[in-house]
Amino acid sequence: MQRSLRFSMAIAAAMAGAGLFLTSPVSARAASSIPATDTTVSLDSAPASTATTNGMAAPAAPAAAPENQPLLMYAMGRIPDGNGATVGQDMNNLGIKVGGYLDIGYTTSFQNSPRPYAGSAFNTEKGNNIQLDQVGLYLEKVINFANPSFRKRGWDIGGKIEMIYGSDADLIHANGLNFYHSWANNTEGNPLDQFDLEQAYVDFGVPIGADSGVLIRAGKFDTPFGLEQIDPVDNLFYSHSLAFGHVLPYTLTGVMAKYIVNQQLSFLAGVDRGNNQSLNDDNSMVSWLVGACYKPNSQWMFKPGILFGPEDSHSNGYYRTVGDMVTSWHPTNILNGQLTLANDTNLGYDGAGGSIAEASSSSYLTPGSPGLRATYLGTPGSSIQSACWFDTAFYASYYVNSYLTFNGRAEYMYDGKSFMLGGEPGTTVNYGEFTIGASITPFPDTNVLKSLQIRPEIREDVADHRVFQGGGAAGKNQQTFFAVDAVYAF
């Protein structure tokens, strides 16, 4: 107990220092992951982004000139439509855009492990080889709440469909949309590269007054909470936090409504089938979500959210509640406004999580942790135990110039009874994670290649139990690895 307490205090002290002093590079699109400079509120995608940035992006801006558009939209602008215009112009007039991204990476471990890192959802590289992580392609129509024509008409319809292919796809399959193997075996990686229908939803927007509005979204969509994204372009790092994919689900299938009060404040509520559930559900109950976003000025952003409902397989009686809070600060009077700081903190409880963790046979720190695919292997009764967890991650980003941004992340997780990460079933484990990296944009002034990012990083993971590198008696309390990826948005 004393050892765990000393370990936790050391991690907390290290994170406090990291939150003040770590700096790191952000590209033009990756910077949207810490969007404190944006003072608008919308459920829509950012104009230059494929992802929703979890509700923190601005309404769509007027379409960019063809020479400044991403590759696919630029190509559409070169196709004549037979009416004296181009297909790209027609799409812009309708608010429709098509785009995609490519992410290829390399990971190596200083422990010479054949599988260098298996501690976070998307870091399942086989080790010492170049791997295709994701190729994504999307088609979307964004509802622009600032458009006078929309406000005059009184309604609009939009939506998005997004498909990805690569090694990451196997990990994010929703229940009922996995055509390779059962949903419970999402981590087996056979075949290594797979397709996944990440998002497919329809939006309906109605303006209210001069500034307000309501947007209703129905279908399958990315989780609207947290800071890190499935889309690699919208993240500061190649690797992910410990909490990503474990504490919050990847996707939800259901209906959610957002009330936009004004450019500073919005509220969100919805009902869904459960964490990572889609055409199938692992129990017969729905779950709920509520949230808000408040941006008092160009420097601060606060985004609380709560997910709650029964999430354990074959059980409707034991609820799981997860509260998440994202805060970002972009001080304009410090370092010439080139520094952005952010924090993502969450606290969770599962009524049967302790029993599930005790019964779990999952391997150490596999992405298919009990927390996301929890199944109690016994008969519910008086022996049921609960589990709780806590995670906080600090991010810092320092924009040097259009070529270079430095990024840092420091994280602490308390995993009660190893319910979230499955590191040592039934045993509480304290984790720490520290990552320093950079985002290099080699061709910022070249239209076709300006979205290319090279992201090297060094990461250290520590724990107060031997949960790394296979776990068990031969496991380790720490692991270090180097990784680099190339991500390109088109």
N, C-alpha and C positions, 0 to 999 in steps of 0.2 A: 504494500500500500504506500509506504513512504517512498519507495523507488518510483512508483507511478506518479506520485504527487510531485517529486522533484523533477521528473521528466516533463510533466505538464507545465510546470512553472518555467522550465528552461525553454520550452517551445514557445510559450507565450511571450517571454522576454525577447526571444529572437525575432518573433513576428513583429513585435512593436518596433524594433529597430529596422526591420525590413520595410515596414510601412512608411518609415520616414526617409530611408536612404536608398532603397533599391530603385533603380531607374532602368527603362528599357524601351526598344524601338517599336513604333506602331506605324503601319502603313495607312494609306488614306482610308481603306475599307476596314482594316482591322481596328482602327481607332474607334469605330462605331461600337465596339464592345464596351468602351468606357465613354458614353456619350454625354457627359455633363455639359458640353458646350451647346447642346441642342435644347432649346427651351420650349419646343412644341411637344404635343402629346398626340399619338395616333396609334391605332392598332395595325397600321399599314406598314409595308416594307419601306425602307429608306430608298430614295431614288436610285442610289448607286449600289444597292445591296440586294443579294438574293434572299437574305433572311430577315425576319421581323425584328431582330435585335431585341426580342422579348418585349415588344410594346414600347420601346424607348425611342423609336425612330420618328422622323418628321413626316408629315404628309408629302406626297410626291410633288417634286418641283417640276416646272416646265421642262419638257424634253430637251435634252442636250443637243447641240448641233451635231450632225452626222459624224464630223471628223473627231468629235470628243466622246463618242459613244463606245461602249464595249464592243468586242469583235462581232458577236452575232447580230446585234442591232445595227452595227455599221454595215454588215453585209446585207441586211434587209433593206437598208437605205440605198443600196445599189441595184435593187431589183425593180424594174418598172412595173406599174400596175395596169397599164393600158389606158389610164385616164389622165396622163400627163404628170402624174406624181409617182411615188415609189411605195413599195409594200411597207417599208419602214415608216414613211410619213403617215400612211393609213393607220398603222399600229399605234403610232404616237398620238394621233388624233383620237383614237379610241381608248387611250390609256393602257394599251397592251404592250408587254415586252417579253422577250425571250432571252434567256441567258444561261450560264453554267459556270462550272469551275472544275479544276483538276488539282489533286493533291498527291504528291509522290514523296516518300520519306525514307530515311535510313536511321537506324538505331543501333547502338553498340553499348555493351555493358562493361564497366571496369571490373566486374566480378567474373568475366569470361563465361557467363551463363549462356547456354544454347538458346534460351528465351530471355532476353535481357531485362524485360520489364513486363509484368503482368498485373500492375497495381491499379490501373485506371482504364476506363472503358475503351478508349480507342488506341491504347498503347500495347497492342498485341503483336508487335512485329516479331517475326521468327528469329531475328538477330543477324546482324552483319550482312544484310542484303537489302537492296533497294526494293521497296514494296509500294504497290499501288494502293493507296488508302481510299480515295474517293474520286469518282468522276460524277458530277451532278449536272442535271439539265432541268430547267424549269420554264413554265409558261404562266404568266400571271397578269391580272388586271387589278390595279390598285385603285381604290376609291379615294379620290383627292377631296378632302373636306374643305380645302381652301379654294376650290374651283368655284367661281361665281355661277357658272352654268349649272353645276350640280346643285347648288343652293337654290337656284331659281326653279329647277325642275322638281326638286323635292325628294329625289331618291336616286340610287344608283346600285348596280350589281357588279360585283367583282369576284375574284377567286384566284386560286393558284393550284397547280399540279406540279409536283417535283419528284423526280426519280433519281436515285443514286446507284452507282455500281462500284464495287471494290471490296476490300477486306473489311472495312468498317460496317458495311451493310448487314453482315451477319449478326452484328451485335445489337442493332436497333430495330429488328423486325418486330412489329406489333403482333399480338396474338390474333391469329386468323389471316394474317398476311405474310406468313412464312411458307413458301412453297418448296423449300429445300429439305426441311426436317421439322420435327415438332418444335413448338415455340420454346419449350423448356430447355432445348438443346441449342440455343442461339450461340453458344460459345464454341461449338465444336469446329467451326471453320472448315467445313467440307461441303462444297468446294471452297477454296480460299476466297475467291472473288465472287460476289453475289449481287443480284439486283434487289432494290428495296423501294417501295412506294412510300417515300418519306412523308409527303404532304399531299392532300387532295381535299380542298374545301371550297365553299361558296360563301361570299360576303354579300351582305345587304346593308346599305347605309342610308340613313335618313337625317337630314340637317334639322336642327332646332334653333330657331332664332338666328342671330347674326354670327355667333361663334360656336355654339354647341352642336352636338350631334350624337347619334346612336349608331353603332356598327354591330351587326350580328354575324357571327361566323359559325358555320355548321360543316362538319366533316372531320377529317384527320389533320391535325396541325401540331407543330412543335410546341413544347411546353412554354407557356408565357412567362415563366419565372426563372430566376438564376441569371448568371452573367455569361457563362460559356455556352457555345452553340454547337450543333451538329455540323453546320456549315463551317469548314476550316478557315474560310476567308475572314470570318467575323471574330476570330479568336486571336489573342496576342501570342499564343504559343502553339507549337506542334503537339506537345503533350497536354493532357488535361489535368484538372485538379482531382483530388481523391473523391470529392463529392460528386463530380459530374457523372451522370449515368447511374449513380448508386442512390443518392439522396432524392433527387428529382427524376421523374420519368423522362424519357426521350420525347415521346409523343403522347397526345391524348386524342380520343375520338369522341366527339360530342358536340354540344352547342355552348357558345359563350357570347356574352353581350358586353359591349364596352360603351359607357356613357362618357363622352368627352365634354367636360364642363367648359373648359377654355384651353388656351395654349399651355397653361401651367398644371392643370389638374384633370385627372380622369379616374374612373372606377371600372372594375371588371368583375364579372360573376359568370359562373357557368356550371353545367352538369356534364359528366363524361362517364364512360364505361369503366374507367380505372386506369391505373398506370400501365401504359404500353398495351392496352387492350384495344381491339378494333372490331373485326367481324366476329370474333369469338371473345368471350369473357370468362375469366377463371372463377368467378362467382356470380351470383344472380342479383347483386346490388349495384347501384350506381355510386359515383363519388362526386364531390363538389369542389369548386375552386372559387376564391374571392381574392381580389387584389386592388391595388391603386397605384398611381404614379403621380408624384408631385415634384414640380420643377419651379421653385420660387424665383430663380434667376438663372443667368447663363453659367453660374459656377456650380450649383448644387442640384442633385437629383436624388430622390428617395422613392424606392419602389418596393413596398411590402406585398406579400402574397401568402396565401394559405391553401394547402391541398388537404382534404380530409375525406374519409370514407373507408369501407372495408376493402383491403387490398390483398389479403392473404388468400391463397387458392382454396377453393371449396369451403370457405367460411364467410358468413355474413355477419357474424357476431362480434368480431374483434376489429375495432377501428384503428386506422393509422392517421396520424395528424402530423403534417410537416409545415412549419412556418419558415418563410424565407424573406430576407431583407437585403436588398441591394442598395448601396449608397455610393455615389461618386462625387468627386470634388475636383473642379478644374480652376485652380487659383490663378487669376489673371495677373496678379501682382507678384508672383513668385516665378523666377526663372523665365521671365518674359512670356508667361502664359504657355510654356511648352511642356509643363508637367501636369499629369492627370493621375489622381489617386482614386482607388475604388476598393470596396469591401463587399463580399457576399457571405452572409452568415445565415445558417439555418439550424433549427432545432426540431427534433422529431421524436415521436412516440408510437409504438405499435403494441396493441393489447396482447398479442400472442407472440411477439417477436423473440422473446427469450426462449420459448419452447421450440420455435422454428429453428433458431440458431443451434440449440442443443441437438436437434434431430438432423441438422444439415450434414450432408456428406460432400459438400462442394469443396474443391481444392482451394489452396491458399490464394487469396486475392485474385480470384478469377473474375472476369467481368460479369458473369452470371451469378452474382452474389445473392444470398437469401433475401436481401432487402428489395430486390426488383422482381424476383420470381419465387416468393415465399410460399412454401407448402408445409403445413403441419402434418407430420407423419403418424400421429397418434389420434386418440379420441379426445376431443375437447372435454375438459373437466376441471376439477379443483387444482390440478397440477399445472395449469396454464400459467406461464410467466410472461411478463411484459419486458420490453426493451426500449431504451431511449438512446439518442445519439446527439452529438453537437459537432458542428463544423464551422470554421471561419477561415476565409482566405482573403488576404490583402494583395492588391495589385498596384503596380506603379508603372507608368509609362512616360518616357521622356523623349520628345520629338526633337532630334538634332537638326535635321534638314530633310529635304524631300527624298534623300537617299537612305537615311538611317534613323531608326528609332530604337531605344533601349527599353527592355521590359523586365519586370521582376514580379515574382509571386512567392508568397510565404503562407503556409496553410497549417492549421492544426485540426485534427479530428479526434473526438472521443467516440469510440465505437462500442457502445454498450452490448456486452455479450456477443460481440463480433457479428451483429445482425446485419449491418450494412455491407461490410467488405468480406465477411466470411473468413477472416484471417486465422482465427483459432476458435472454432465453434464453441459457444458457451462461455468464452473468456473475454472480458473487457480489455480492449487494446487501445493505447494512445498512439497516434501517428503524427508525424511532422513531415512536411514536404517543402522544399526550397528550390526554386527554379530561376535561373538568370539567362536571358537570351537577347536576341536582337532581331529586328525585322529590316531586311535590306531590300531596297527597291532599286534594281540596277538601271532601269530605263524610265525614270519618272516623267520624262518629257516626250516619250514616244507613245503615241496613242495605242497602238496594238499591244505593246509590251508594258505599259505603265502599271498594270495591275499585277505584274509578276512580283512575288515576294520570295526571298530566301530567308528561312528562319532557323538559325542554329541556336542550340540551347544546351546548358549543363544542368542536370537535376540530381538532387540528393533526397532520398527518402529514409526516414528513421522511424523506429517503433520500439516500444518497451517489451515486445515479445519477438520471438524468432519467426516472423511471418513472411519474410521475403525470400526470394530465390527457392521456392518450393515449400517453405515452411517446415514444421516438424523439428526433429532433433538436428537435422542438417541445415535448417534454415538460418537466416541472418537477420540481425537487427537493423541493418542499413544496406542501401544499395545506391550506386552512383552510375549514371549513364549519360552519354552524349547522343544527341539526336539532331537531325537537320532535315527540313523538308522544303520543297518548292511548291508553292500554291499559286495558281493562276486563275483569275476570274475572267470569263469571256461572255 
